[in-house]
Amino acid sequence: MVNVLSIQSHVAYGHAGNASAVFPLQRLGVEVWPVHTVQFSNHTGYGAWQGRVFDGQAVEEVVTGIADRGVLGSCDAVLSGYLGSTDIGHAVVGSVAAVRAANPEAVYCCDPVIGDVGRGVFVRPGIPEFLRDVAVPVADVVTPNHYELELLSGSTTGSLASVKDAVAAVQALGPRVVVTTSLVAEDTPDDAVDLLASEGGRHYRVRTPRLDLSVNGAGDVIAALFLAHWLDTRSAADALGRAAASVHGLLRQTADAGSREILLVAAQQEYVSPTRTFPVEEV
């Protein structure tokens, strides 16, 4: 049994944060301990929402309560995503330290949510610096998108070679595995999008067809699925291939349905048996 402590935002309607990550992990047989950093009615992308943001102390209290059950030693990984404040960020990093104290083999997968192409930086001031200087250095696995990779590495990338250099700069901060999502390099065809997993000086790319949709929560699913498969195989290449196939299947069903929300439940078979797989190429 694999146990993952997932500290993320949560929405009641739709899918983002834990509402994106938890079910796919469960469908793969992972036991998830979700800790919510916010409880909102829906994703803020709708422009209006209800609910509240929790503080770092609220997260610490829940994790302390889990520790009181004497089970942190059986926690295999911590997963985190969007951070609403540096206060929350410190609570996440503190939780990682508590888990590692109980189980030194536990890993930390940090999805360093900062922004995206077209939207720019959309997190609060101080979060990009916190991620670069505090969270990413203690992570084993990070899953930035292309835009976030450039911010974390302090570089502009166009060629695959420059992307590799940016990855190496991020790995020099601490993480051994970097998964770059939504990668568009100079050799990426207009009708495709690349994912790159890098580990131990080697780089593996999966190229999938570009889909015509704009949804929230897909990055949260990618991070969760990659983590689950990496825990299972300890192979960045294998984990990337499996995660990419599943997420493409999920997004293809969502696009076909014309849904604004990812069809996380309806497409659940894609997590365990993807309709279509894609070659993993070492580059």
C-alpha angles and dihedrals in degrees: 000000000000117000123200126187105211116194109186146120119283136210126194095209118045128353133297134122112353089357085065102036106041103062098048089050091049091048087057090053098259118142106228127201103197120201114185122218092188134014109209132167091232143341114301089234087084088069095235130059144149131224138068145276118238123218131234092264091058090055092046091051093054093047090047088052090053089049089052088062087062094237105114089097089066093052109113100186147003119220124194135176136165113018117208093195142000085249089064089044093057089049090054093049090046090052090051089053091050092050093047091049088058095038116019090190093062116115132213121221112194121191098199099211109193109134146301143241110287094015098056120200110348102172126093121277112278096029097097090051092045092052093047097043104032117013103036094049091059095044126101094198128027127185110196123165117236093269092050092047089059093048094048093046095040091230141110115233132197107143124059088243091058090047089054090051090051090049090051090051091053092046088052087063090062118277118112095200124049120184112192112200130192088024116179112178128170091271096047109112117238091244095051143063126208134218120198127197117192127190134152095000093306127110128206125193133199119190118201132179115270111247126210102239142100114210140150127238100035093112090053089055093048092052092048096047094045090051092049094050093042090052088051099045106016084218119120090199095052093042091050094050093050096044094046093051093050096046093047089053091049093049093044091056089046092050093046090053093047089230123164089208122057111256092238097162100033091052096046095122087067090070094059102027114016117209092224133022129200131213118261109222126193108226 
